[in-house]
Amino acid sequence: MASPAAITGTPSIPAPQAQLGPGEIRAIVYGLMTAMLLAALDQTIVATAMPTIGLALGDAANLPWIVTAYLLASTAVTPLYGKLSDIHGRRIMLLIAITTFVLGSVACALAPTMVGLALARGLQGIGGGGLIALSQTILADIMSPKERARYQVVIAGVFVAASVAGPLLGGFFAQHLHWSLIFWINLPIGILAFALTNANLKRLPRHDRRHRLDWPGAALMVSGSIALLLALSWGGVRYPWGSAPVLGLLALALVLGVGFAARLATAPEPLIPTEVLRNQVVYSATLAACFAMGTFIGLTIYVPIFLEGVIGLSASESGVALVPLMVGTVTGATLSGRSMIYFRHYKRVPLIMMSVSLVCCAVIAWRGHALPFWLMEVLFALLSMGIGTILPLSTIAIQNAVARHQLGIATASMNFFRSLGGALIVAAFGTIVLGGVSGGAGGHDVESLIRGADPTQLALTFRFVFAAACLGLLAAFVFLALMEERPLGGQGTPKMSGAPETPKA
């Protein structure tokens, strides 16, 4: 097989090879988990402080932009980080992502107005878009697929810790100290992540070839995804779905999406290589993760409304009741990761658990409002366990199926499409809930509507929500079943270059 040097026509410079020891691998993993914690915590810590921020800045009307600006920026730039890491190396792009995120956090903490805060959140999102995808890619650089599977419980644990600690910290800072601390806390975490990753990542191996960034394709992708996410964020909430702003954004997203597809088919080196998109494992695993993660995000957003409006729990009680849904994903990810180490047919455990998830979700849709509370909690835990099994499997299977010099863009593309899929499913859930309690009128938010909603009507509405969740889980199951089950790479630590990482021209 031809070497990268032979393919690109650039001379190959031998570098001294050194085996990375277990301690060095652990140091890198700790740094990557700290970087992931930055992104994961930001998704949960802001929500509980938003009312306080609105009062402090005197602009509650534009409060949703705190979430929307970050979502738009982080989703749109994710594939760019993947491609740029394939061109310039993982270390430099991860350090840029951490630095940008921290600078954005400082700007958020110092923002004097809501407009300034929204712009700062956009800057923060530009950094946050690379943290998770690049961390996953670096794990693929330093570990074989089977070794990666062992760390899935650690990765899942980071997100669960952020899901539990984020709302508590956000509420405490906003109520007892100052809302800006929800952004200042990123400063020490970011500095720690930078310090833990900077030195060891200099020894990462290089698997890149000579690349060019397709700027027209990047512009089409970023613009199209922003238009789509804006339409999904505003539809049924700020404007009715049939209104001119929402329809116009959807039409713009469609035109830009078609343009991006045309660019992928005609560009000399498209942003996302066509061989990656045509890879059966890549598109099957990405679609499975899209539907699984989207369903999970939708449930975490709307199950508390179900618990408060139908079951009659208080806000704090519903938060505690949501814990099994969160913990189940960690258990499922652990189960899936361990099965990938020991079983040749590593899809069997996730497929079995997804079948269990489907049954649990169907039971909740059928009799959720009348189930004993303890049984409903068990069903939520089992439901999320099935979802948890798909998440590590999809990432590892995709990374196992592409060439090493395409790891960055393949991993980032999966995260990008997973975010878009999640936004679509959350919008679908929101449309069902808003349609059920308000007759489909826009200009309302869910929380204000459920306060005056009839519990019987709300219970009927949530039967349709959980039925939609069943469809999402079924789609994830089908795409997982269709995914080709390729043998995973075995154990053995990859060799690490002893020379510093230098960007290619």
C-alpha positions in Angstrom: 0.0 0.0 0.0 1.3 3.4 -0.9 2.3 5.6 2.0 0.8 9.1 2.6 4.1 10.6 1.4 4.0 8.7 -1.8 0.4 9.8 -2.5 0.9 13.4 -1.7 4.3 13.7 -3.3 5.8 15.1 -0.1 9.0 13.6 1.4 8.6 11.4 4.3 10.7 12.4 7.3 11.2 9.5 9.7 10.5 10.3 13.3 11.6 8.4 16.3 8.8 6.2 17.6 8.0 5.8 21.2 5.3 3.7 22.8 2.9 5.8 24.8 2.7 4.5 28.4 -0.5 3.9 30.4 0.2 7.0 32.5 0.5 9.2 29.5 -2.6 7.8 27.9 -4.5 8.4 31.2 -3.2 12.0 31.3 -4.5 12.6 27.7 -7.8 11.0 28.6 -8.2 13.2 31.7 -7.5 16.3 29.6 -10.0 15.2 26.9 -12.6 14.5 29.5 -12.0 17.9 31.0 -12.5 19.5 27.6 -15.7 17.5 27.1 -16.9 18.7 30.5 -16.6 22.3 29.4 -19.1 21.7 26.5 -21.4 19.3 28.5 -21.7 21.6 31.5 -22.5 24.6 29.4 -25.5 22.8 28.0 -27.1 22.4 31.4 -25.8 25.1 33.7 -27.3 28.1 31.8 -31.0 27.0 31.9 -31.7 27.4 35.6 -30.1 30.9 35.6 -31.9 32.3 32.6 -34.7 34.0 34.5 -32.2 35.7 36.8 -30.1 36.8 33.8 -33.2 38.3 32.1 -34.1 40.3 35.2 -30.5 41.5 35.7 -30.0 42.7 32.1 -33.6 44.0 31.8 -34.3 42.2 28.5 -36.3 39.1 29.1 -37.8 39.2 25.6 -34.5 38.2 24.0 -33.6 35.7 26.6 -33.9 32.7 24.2 -31.0 34.0 22.2 -28.7 32.9 25.1 -29.4 29.3 24.1 -30.1 29.8 20.3 -26.8 31.7 19.6 -24.7 29.0 21.2 -26.6 26.2 19.4 -26.3 27.9 16.0 -22.6 28.5 16.3 -21.5 25.2 17.9 -23.5 23.0 15.4 -22.5 25.0 12.3 -18.7 24.9 13.0 -18.4 21.2 14.1 -17.5 19.8 10.6 -15.0 22.6 10.1 -13.1 21.5 13.2 -13.0 18.0 11.9 -11.7 19.0 8.5 -9.2 21.4 9.9 -7.9 18.8 12.3 -7.3 16.5 9.4 -5.3 19.3 7.8 -3.4 21.0 10.6 -3.5 18.3 13.4 -5.7 17.6 16.4 -3.7 19.4 19.0 -3.7 22.9 17.6 -7.4 22.7 16.7 -8.3 21.4 20.2 -6.3 24.2 21.9 -8.0 26.8 19.6 -11.4 25.4 20.6 -10.6 25.5 24.3 -9.1 29.0 24.1 -12.1 30.3 22.0 -14.6 28.8 24.4 -12.8 30.3 27.5 -12.6 33.7 25.8 -16.3 33.5 25.0 -17.1 32.6 28.6 -15.2 35.6 29.9 -17.1 37.8 27.4 -20.4 36.3 28.6 -19.5 37.0 32.2 -18.7 40.7 31.4 -21.6 41.3 29.0 -23.5 44.4 30.0 -26.5 43.8 27.7 -28.5 40.9 26.4 -27.3 41.6 22.8 -23.7 41.5 24.1 -24.4 38.3 25.9 -25.9 36.7 22.8 -22.9 37.7 20.7 -20.5 36.3 23.4 -22.5 33.1 23.5 -22.0 32.8 19.8 -18.2 33.1 20.3 -18.4 30.6 23.0 -20.3 28.2 20.7 -17.6 28.6 18.0 -15.2 27.1 20.6 -17.7 24.6 22.0 -18.4 23.1 18.5 -14.9 21.5 18.5 -14.6 20.2 22.0 -16.6 17.0 21.8 -15.8 16.0 18.2 -12.1 16.6 18.5 -11.9 14.8 21.9 -13.5 11.7 20.3 -11.2 11.9 17.3 -8.1 12.1 19.5 -9.2 9.0 21.4 -9.4 7.3 18.1 -5.8 8.4 17.3 -4.3 7.0 20.5 -6.4 3.8 21.0 -7.7 0.9 19.0 -11.5 0.5 18.7 -11.6 -2.2 21.4 -9.5 -0.1 23.8 -11.8 2.9 23.1 -14.8 0.9 24.2 -13.4 0.6 27.7 -13.5 4.4 28.1 -17.2 4.8 27.1 -18.3 4.7 30.7 -16.0 7.6 31.5 -17.3 9.6 28.6 -20.9 8.9 29.5 -20.1 9.7 33.2 -18.9 13.2 32.1 -22.3 14.0 30.5 -24.3 12.6 33.3 -22.3 14.5 35.9 -22.9 17.7 33.8 -26.6 16.9 33.6 -26.9 16.5 37.3 -24.5 19.2 38.5 -25.2 21.8 35.9 -28.8 22.7 36.9 -27.8 22.7 40.6 -24.8 24.9 40.1 -26.7 27.3 37.8 -29.5 27.7 40.3 -27.1 28.2 43.2 -25.0 30.7 41.5 -28.0 32.7 40.2 -29.9 32.7 43.5 -27.1 33.0 46.1 -24.1 34.6 44.4 -24.1 36.1 40.9 -25.3 34.8 37.5 -21.9 35.6 35.8 -20.3 32.7 37.9 -22.0 30.2 35.5 -19.5 31.5 32.9 -16.5 32.3 35.2 -16.5 28.7 36.3 -15.3 27.8 32.7 -12.1 29.7 33.2 -10.4 27.3 35.7 -11.8 24.3 33.9 -10.6 25.6 30.6 -7.1 26.4 31.9 -7.0 22.8 33.4 -8.1 21.3 30.1 -5.4 23.3 28.2 -2.7 22.3 30.6 -3.6 18.6 30.6 -3.8 18.3 26.8 -1.1 20.7 25.6 2.1 18.8 26.4 1.0 15.2 25.7 -0.8 16.0 22.5 2.5 17.2 20.9 3.2 13.5 20.5 0.1 12.6 18.6 0.7 10.7 15.4 0.0 12.4 12.0 -2.3 10.5 9.6 -3.2 13.5 7.4 -2.5 14.0 3.7 -2.3 17.3 1.8 -5.8 18.8 2.1 -7.5 22.0 1.1 -10.6 23.4 2.9 -13.5 23.8 0.5 -14.5 27.3 1.5 -17.6 27.6 -0.7 -18.9 24.3 0.6 -18.2 25.4 4.2 -20.1 28.6 3.6 -23.1 26.7 2.2 -23.1 24.2 5.0 -22.8 26.8 7.8 -25.5 29.1 6.3 -27.9 26.3 5.6 -27.6 24.7 9.1 -28.0 28.1 10.7 -31.2 28.8 8.6 -32.6 25.3 9.5 -31.8 25.6 13.2 -33.4 29.1 13.4 -36.6 27.8 11.7 -36.7 24.9 14.2 -36.1 27.2 17.2 -38.7 29.8 16.2 -41.4 27.5 14.7 -44.4 27.2 16.9 -42.8 29.2 19.7 -41.9 32.7 18.4 -43.8 32.4 15.2 -46.5 29.9 13.9 -45.1 27.2 11.7 -47.0 28.6 8.7 -45.7 32.1 9.2 -43.6 33.9 6.6 -40.4 34.0 8.7 -40.4 30.3 9.4 -41.3 29.2 5.9 -38.8 31.6 4.5 -36.0 30.1 6.7 -37.0 26.6 5.7 -37.0 27.5 2.1 -33.6 29.1 2.4 -32.2 26.1 4.3 -33.5 23.9 1.5 -31.9 26.0 -1.3 -28.6 26.1 0.6 -28.8 22.4 1.4 -29.2 21.6 -2.3 -26.3 23.9 -3.1 -24.2 22.1 -0.5 -25.1 18.7 -2.0 -24.2 19.9 -5.4 -20.9 21.2 -4.1 -20.1 17.9 -2.5 -20.7 16.2 -5.9 -18.6 18.6 -7.9 -15.8 20.0 -5.7 -12.3 18.7 -6.3 -12.0 18.1 -2.6 -15.4 18.5 -0.9 -15.7 19.4 2.8 -17.0 16.0 3.6 -15.4 13.4 1.3 -17.9 11.5 -0.8 -16.3 8.2 0.1 -17.1 8.9 3.8 -20.7 9.8 3.0 -21.1 6.6 0.8 -19.6 4.4 3.5 -22.4 2.1 4.6 -21.3 2.0 8.3 -21.0 5.8 8.4 -24.4 6.7 7.2 -26.2 3.8 9.0 -24.5 4.5 12.3 -25.0 8.3 11.9 -28.7 7.9 11.3 -29.1 5.5 14.2 -27.3 8.0 16.5 -29.4 10.8 15.1 -32.7 9.2 16.0 -31.5 7.8 19.3 -29.9 11.0 20.6 -32.7 13.2 19.2 -35.3 11.1 21.0 -33.2 11.2 24.2 -32.8 15.0 24.1 -36.5 15.4 23.4 -37.4 13.2 26.4 -35.1 15.1 28.8 -36.7 18.4 27.8 -40.4 17.3 27.9 -40.5 14.5 30.5 -40.3 17.1 33.3 -43.3 18.8 31.8 -45.1 15.5 31.8 -44.1 14.8 35.4 -45.3 18.2 36.6 -48.4 18.7 34.5 -49.8 15.1 34.4 -48.3 13.3 37.4 -48.4 16.4 39.6 -44.8 16.6 40.8 -43.1 19.8 41.8 -40.2 21.2 39.8 -37.7 19.9 42.3 -39.3 16.5 42.5 -39.4 16.2 38.7 -35.7 16.9 38.6 -35.0 14.1 40.9 -37.4 11.8 39.0 -35.4 12.5 35.8 -32.3 10.9 37.3 -33.1 7.3 36.2 -33.4 8.6 32.6 -29.9 10.1 32.9 -28.3 7.2 34.8 -29.7 4.7 32.4 -27.7 6.1 29.5 -24.4 5.6 31.5 -25.4 2.0 32.2 -26.3 1.4 28.6 -23.0 2.9 27.3 -21.0 0.8 29.8 -22.9 -2.3 28.7 -22.3 -1.6 25.1 -18.7 -0.7 25.5 -17.9 -3.9 27.4 -19.8 -6.0 24.9 -17.7 -4.5 22.1 -14.5 -5.7 23.8 -15.6 -9.3 24.3 -18.2 -10.1 21.6 -17.5 -10.4 17.9 -21.1 -9.6 17.1 -21.1 -6.4 19.1 -24.5 -5.2 17.7 -26.5 -7.9 19.5 -26.5 -6.3 22.9 -27.6 -2.8 21.6 -30.3 -4.4 19.4 -31.7 -6.4 22.4 -31.6 -3.3 24.6 -33.2 -1.1 21.9 -36.0 -3.7 21.7 -36.5 -3.3 25.5 -36.5 0.5 25.1 -39.2 0.3 22.5 -41.4 -1.9 24.7 -40.9 0.5 27.7 -41.7 3.6 25.6 -44.8 1.9 24.2 -46.0 1.1 27.7 -45.5 4.7 28.9 -47.4 5.9 25.8 -50.2 3.5 26.5 -50.6 3.9 30.3 -48.1 6.4 31.4 -50.5 8.6 33.3 -51.9 5.6 35.3 -48.7 3.7 36.0 -47.3 3.4 39.6 -44.6 6.0 40.0 -41.9 3.4 40.8 -42.7 1.4 37.7 -42.6 4.5 35.5 -39.1 5.2 36.9 -38.0 1.7 36.1 -39.4 2.1 32.5 -37.5 5.4 32.1 -34.3 3.8 33.2 -34.6 0.8 30.8 -35.7 3.1 28.0 -32.6 5.2 28.3 -30.3 2.2 28.7 -31.2 1.1 25.2 -30.4 4.6 23.9 -27.1 4.6 25.8 -26.0 1.4 24.0 -26.1 3.1 20.6 -24.1 6.2 21.4 -20.6 4.6 21.9 -21.2 1.9 19.3 -22.0 4.5 16.6 -18.9 6.5 17.3 -16.5 3.6 17.5 -18.0 1.8 14.4 -17.7 5.0 12.3 -14.1 5.6 13.4 -13.3 1.9 12.7 -14.7 2.1 9.1 -12.8 5.1 7.8 -9.2 5.8 6.9 -7.1 7.4 9.6 -6.6 10.6 7.7 -10.4 11.0 7.6 -11.0 10.4 11.3 -11.5 14.1 12.0 -14.1 14.9 9.4 -16.0 11.5 9.9 -16.3 12.0 13.6 -17.2 15.7 13.3 -19.8 15.0 10.6 -21.5 12.4 12.8 -21.7 15.0 15.6 -23.0 17.6 13.2 -25.8 15.4 11.7 -26.6 14.1 15.2 -27.2 17.7 16.4 -29.4 18.5 13.4 -31.4 15.3 13.9 -31.8 16.2 17.6 -33.1 19.6 16.7 -35.6 18.2 14.3 -36.9 15.7 16.8 -37.1 18.2 19.7 -39.0 20.5 17.3 -41.4 17.7 16.5 -42.0 17.0 20.2 -42.5 20.7 20.9 -45.0 20.9 18.0 -47.0 18.0 19.5 -47.1 19.5 23.0 -47.9 23.1 21.8 -50.5 21.8 19.4 -52.1 19.8 22.1 -52.4 22.5 24.7 -52.8 25.6 22.5 -54.3 24.4 19.3 -51.1 25.0 17.3 -50.9 28.8 17.8 -47.4 30.3 17.9 -46.0 33.0 20.2 -46.1 30.9 23.3 -43.7 28.9 25.4 -44.4 25.5 26.8 -43.9 26.4 30.5 -46.5 29.2 30.5 -49.0 27.0 28.6 -48.9 24.0 30.9 -49.6 26.1 34.0 -53.2 26.5 32.8 -53.5 23.3 30.8 -56.1 20.7 31.7 -54.3 17.6 33.1 -56.5 15.2 31.2 -55.8 17.0 27.9 -52.1 17.2 28.7 -52.1 13.4 29.4 -53.6 12.8 26.0 -51.1 15.1 24.4 -48.2 13.2 26.0 -49.5 9.9 24.7 -48.7 11.3 21.2 -45.3 12.6 22.4 -44.3 9.1 23.7 -45.7 7.5 20.5 -43.5 9.9 18.5 -40.6 8.8 20.8 -41.4 5.2 19.9 -41.1 6.0 16.2 -37.7 7.7 16.9 -36.5 4.6 18.7 -37.8 2.3 16.0 -35.9 4.3 13.4 -32.7 4.0 15.4 -33.2 0.3 15.8 -33.7 -0.2 12.0 -30.6 1.8 11.0 -28.5 0.0 13.7 -29.8 -3.4 12.4 -28.8 -2.3 8.8 -25.3 -1.2 9.8 -22.6 -3.5 8.6 -20.8 -5.2 11.5 -17.2 -4.9 10.6 -14.5 -6.5 12.8 -13.0 -4.1 15.3 -9.3 -3.4 15.5 -7.6 -5.3 18.3 -5.7 -4.1 21.3 -2.3 -2.5 21.4 -1.3 1.1 21.9 -0.6 3.0 18.7 2.9 4.3 18.3 3.3 7.9 19.0 5.6 10.3 17.2 8.4 11.6 19.4 8.6 14.7 17.2 6.5 17.7 17.8 3.4 18.0 15.7 3.8 20.6 12.8 1.1 21.8 10.4 1.4 20.7 6.8 1.6 23.3 4.1 
